[in-house]
Amino acid sequence: MGAWLSYGLGSLNKDLPDFVVVPSAFWSGRVNVQALYARLWGSGFLPSRHQGTSFQNVGDPVLFLSNPQGIDPDVRRRMLDTLGKINAKHQEEIGDPEIQTTIAQQEMAFRMQKSVPELADISEEPKHILEMYGPEVTKPGSYARNCLLARRMAERNVRFVQLFHRGWDHHTNLPANMRGQCRDVDQPTAALLTDLKSRGLLEDTLVVFAGEFGRTVFGQGNIARDNYGRDHHPRCFSGWLAGGGIKGGVHYGKTDDFSYNVVEDPVNVRDLHATMLHLLGADHRRLTFPFQGLDQRLTGVEKSRVIREIIS
């Protein structure tokens, strides 16, 4: 989704990527070992310059952001100028569009050496803002810190920001794990919405909160030992949207009494994508990219629609 928006809508800030990914390093006070793969924020068959840039929780926010010892900005600038000329000549010879992507990304990386440290520095944030996001906001890698960074990116017109907070894969010990997860996300998420709204940013910022999968309603594991959880369930799950033209206070869709099947107003992921694109200014039927002889779309060739019932 982030790659498609980068491709379809272009950049609003020449010094920061269009698509930024910020994973949480831990959940409920524990280091998170649930795997995240770079393909989750890749660009697929779109040009690689549209893929997501992952922010790190330790050291430089972006890998290799700092110059090596003995290399100052002037040396780096001369090196990139020379390298750009070599790449441009190579581009003329073979016509590979990825070479042009390489040139553009190297220049972006040079600009990010100034823009990213400024973005990640929250030392000038007022005390009442930090308190609003909760006690973990000062801890790098926390979901609270990442929510604050998301607001700072929205201020700087980063096109698409994706926060990954892991640890929801509860096959055991559901009561304790859910309390921990809610403690991690509830206050920072509410603070992000409040912060965006107070700055006039929520009107044109669409916030989407959703999980990777649904869950069964029945228990799993040894209940006698209070070690129960729930299993994977792909037929239905919930999410919420706010800002960006969404109508507040509306519920759409309904499951049966067991939360097992959708029985009213089903929403396919293609419908969600079509709606998101519509709210962000793109027609999902016209946003295409030529690949393997076809004009490909994010929503594919199957029927999909904008969910107008949730739009204000």
ABEGO torsion letter per residue (X at the ends): XAAAAAAAAEBABAABBABBBBBBABBGGBBBABBBBAAAABAEABBAAABBBBBBABEBABBGABBBBGBBAAAAAAAAAAAAAAAAAAAAAAGBAAAAAAAAAAAAAAAAAAAAAAAABAAABBAAAAAAAEAAAABBGBAAAAAAAAAAAAAAGBABBBBBBBGABBABGAAAAAAAAAAAAAAAAAAAAAAAAAAGAAAABBBBBBBABBBBABBBEBAAAGABBBBBBAABBBBBBBEGGBBBGBBBEBBBAAGABBABGBBBAAAAAAAAAAAAGBBAAABBBBBGGBBBBAAEABBBBBBAAABX
